[in-house]
Amino acid sequence: MSRLRVLALANLAPVLMACGDRGASAPAFHGVAVTTPIAKPSFTLTDFNGRPYDFAAETRDKVALLFFGYTHCPDVCPLHMANIAAVLRQMPAEDKARVVTVFVTTDPERDTPTRLREWLANFDATFIGLTGTKEELVKAQQSLGLAEATREYLNADSVNYFVGHAAQVFAFARDGFAYTIYPFGIRQEDWANDLPRLIRDATGADIRRDLAAQAKARQLNMAPEQAAAVTMGGLIVTQAVVAEPATQDEAAAYLTLKNDTPQEDTIVAIAADLAVRGEIHETMGEGEMRHMMSTPTLVIPARTETKLAPGGTHVMLLQLRKKLVAGDTVTLFLSLARAGAVEVRAPVVPYADLEKALGLSGRGGK
Amino acid sequence: MSFWCSATGAAWTWQWRAYPGVWLFIILLAFGMWAWNRAGARAAGHPQRPAHPLFVGGLVVLWLALDWPIGALGAGYLASVHMLQFLLMALVAPPMLLMGPSPDALALLERPGMLRALVRRLVSPFPALMLFSVIVLATHLPPIVDTLMATQAGSMGIDLLWIGAGIAFWWPVIRDVPRQPRFGYPVKMGYIILGMMFSPIMFGLVGFLVYSTTPLYGVFELAPPLPGVSAHADHQLAGTLMSVGGAFIAFIAISVIFFRWNKESG
C-alpha cells in the first residue's frame, strides 16, 4: 500500500479526549480503549540476534508495546518508535525497565536481523526486533485480528515497494491484557500520560476501573471488537464495492462512510493492494462538459453518512496490477486525518449490479 | 502541483516542487509597489524613481522563505525551519520591503479616506506593536499551527499574517507614520527592545519550545521524520532560533539606528 499519510492535527487531542477528559481530576487514558481487552498473543519469532523470542514469556509482568511495521517505512513506523523512545528516555530507570517495546517486521525480505538491530538502535538500544518466516509473521498478525501486510510497488517494474500494515501499537499491561491501543497520530504527550499508569498497575484493576469511569463520565470512543479495524472516533466504512472495469488501466471504487463523531474527518490518502495509485475524483460539469477532477482530500462531515457513488465523488484506482473481474476482492487502505488507517475489502461487481450493491435507488453521489 | 506550501504528510524528498502561488504573490507584491509608486509620482507631478534595491532584496528574502525548500520544510516537516520562516517573513523582509514606497507614494496615505485612515492607525507605534504581538502569539499557538498548516489556505494565511504584522511593526522604525510626529531615535530603539528583545510573548514562546518535555506542535512531531533529526531537538532549535535570531536582528536594527542618530547629532 502507499505510505500511510495521516496528518496529525492538534485537535487530535480533543478527539483523544473523547476517550477521557484531560481537564478532569484523574487524568484520562489517551489511547483508544478496546471493547474487549485483548489477551497477549502467544507466538515465538526470531529476534535480531537469531534467537527464538517467545513474546508472552519474555514480556511477562511487563508493559509490552507491540507494533508491526517495517524499517523502510517513511513515516508511521519511525514516528511510533521515535515517540515511544523519546518518552522512555525521560522516565526513571526503574519504570523504563518495566517496558518492553517489540517491533515485528512485516517485510522480512528487506528487514534482515542486522538491519532490524541497526534501525531500532537509532531509537532505543533496548527495543526488540522480531522476524520470521512469512507464515509465522502472518500468524502473529492474525493472532491480533490483523490482516496480512501487503506490498505496493512504486511502479510496474520497480523493485522498491511500500508495505501496508496496521498502524496501531498494542499496549499490553502487566497483567497480560491490552486495554488500550495507540493508532498513528498518538503523540509523545499521550504516551507520557498513559505509560506510567500502565507501568504502575500490576493487576490491571486500576486500568479497568479508570476506563470504566471514563466510559461512565462521558462517551468513550471504543474500538470495535476487531482491533484490526480500529478507528478512532467511530468512523466506519459500511459499504465498499469496485466496479468491474472494462480495461486494466483503472477502476472506480465506491464507498459509504459513516461518521458518528461530533468532529469531521478528512481522507488524506487512498491506496489499494491491486493498484499502484488511488485517487479521489470529483465529477464536475454537466452533460458533454462532464469530467473528473482529482482532489487531494475529502472531508467527511461530522455525524453524517457520506456516499461515494456513481455520478459523484468516487475513488479511482489507477495502474491496476491485474485486470479486475467480478468476484475479485480489492483491499482498500484509507488514511484519515483523525481516524488513522482504515482498511476495507471491496468486492468487484459488474457495473450493472452497482446500484443494487450500494443500495442506491437511482443516481447517487456524495 | 500545490498552490502554496503546507503540511502534506508525505515523506520528504529533495525533489524540487513548484508552488506557483508563491511566485504569483511575489509578482503581485512587486507590481503593487510599482503601481503605488507610479500613482504617487503622478499625483506629485514627479518622475517615478526606480525600485529601491532593498525592496528588491526584501522580495528575494520573501521568495526564499516561502518557496521550496524552506517553504516546504517549514510548512510540514521542521519546527526550526518554520521558525526561520517567521524570522525572515516578519523580521527580515518587512524592513527591506518598507524601503519600497517613495515619499510621493507615502504622501498618498495622508489623504482622507477610511482605508487610508485604517492604514495610518495600524502602522502607528502602539497599535502596530499590539498587532504584531497578538499575531505572533496567535500564529504560534499549537492548535492554530496544527490546524492551519495542514491546508494550503491556512498555511498561506499564517504567512500573510506574519508579513503584514512585520510590516506594521517595522513601519514606525523605517518610515514616518503619516500625519504623526516623527519617531525619535531613542524611542525607536526602545520600541524595538520592547517589541522583540523583551517581548513577554517571545519569551514565553521560547520557553515553551526549549523547555517543554514533549514537542509543542503535532504537525511537526508527527511529520515524516528527516534522518537524524528528533522532534524534540527540532523544537528546541526552533526556540533557540527565535531567541537568538530575534535578538540578533534587533541588535542590528538598534545599531543602525544608533549610528544614524550619532551621525545626525554631530
Boltz contact constraints between the chains, C-beta under 6 A:
constraints:
  - contact:
      token1: [A, 5]
      token2: [B, 9]
      max_distance: 6.0
  - contact:
      token1: [A, 7]
      token2: [B, 9]
      max_distance: 6.0
  - contact:
      token1: [A, 7]
      token2: [B, 150]
      max_distance: 6.0
  - contact:
      token1: [A, 8]
      token2: [B, 218]
      max_distance: 6.0
  - contact:
      token1: [A, 8]
      token2: [B, 222]
      max_distance: 6.0
  - contact:
      token1: [A, 9]
      token2: [B, 146]
      max_distance: 6.0
  - contact:
      token1: [A, 9]
      token2: [B, 147]
      max_distance: 6.0
  - contact:
      token1: [A, 9]
      token2: [B, 150]
      max_distance: 6.0
  - contact:
      token1: [A, 10]
      token2: [B, 142]
      max_distance: 6.0
  - contact:
      token1: [A, 10]
      token2: [B, 143]
      max_distance: 6.0
  - contact:
      token1: [A, 10]
      token2: [B, 146]
      max_distance: 6.0
  - contact:
      token1: [A, 10]
      token2: [B, 218]
      max_distance: 6.0
  - contact:
      token1: [A, 74]
      token2: [B, 11]
      max_distance: 6.0
  - contact:
      token1: [A, 74]
      token2: [B, 224]
      max_distance: 6.0
  - contact:
      token1: [A, 75]
      token2: [B, 11]
      max_distance: 6.0
  - contact:
      token1: [A, 75]
      token2: [B, 224]
      max_distance: 6.0
  - contact:
      token1: [A, 78]
      token2: [B, 225]
      max_distance: 6.0
  - contact:
      token1: [A, 79]
      token2: [B, 222]
      max_distance: 6.0
  - contact:
      token1: [A, 86]
      token2: [B, 232]
      max_distance: 6.0
  - contact:
      token1: [A, 90]
      token2: [B, 213]
      max_distance: 6.0
  - contact:
      token1: [A, 187]
      token2: [B, 218]
      max_distance: 6.0
  - contact:
      token1: [A, 187]
      token2: [B, 221]
      max_distance: 6.0
  - contact:
      token1: [A, 188]
      token2: [B, 214]
      max_distance: 6.0
  - contact:
      token1: [A, 189]
      token2: [B, 214]
      max_distance: 6.0
  - contact:
      token1: [A, 192]
      token2: [B, 214]
      max_distance: 6.0
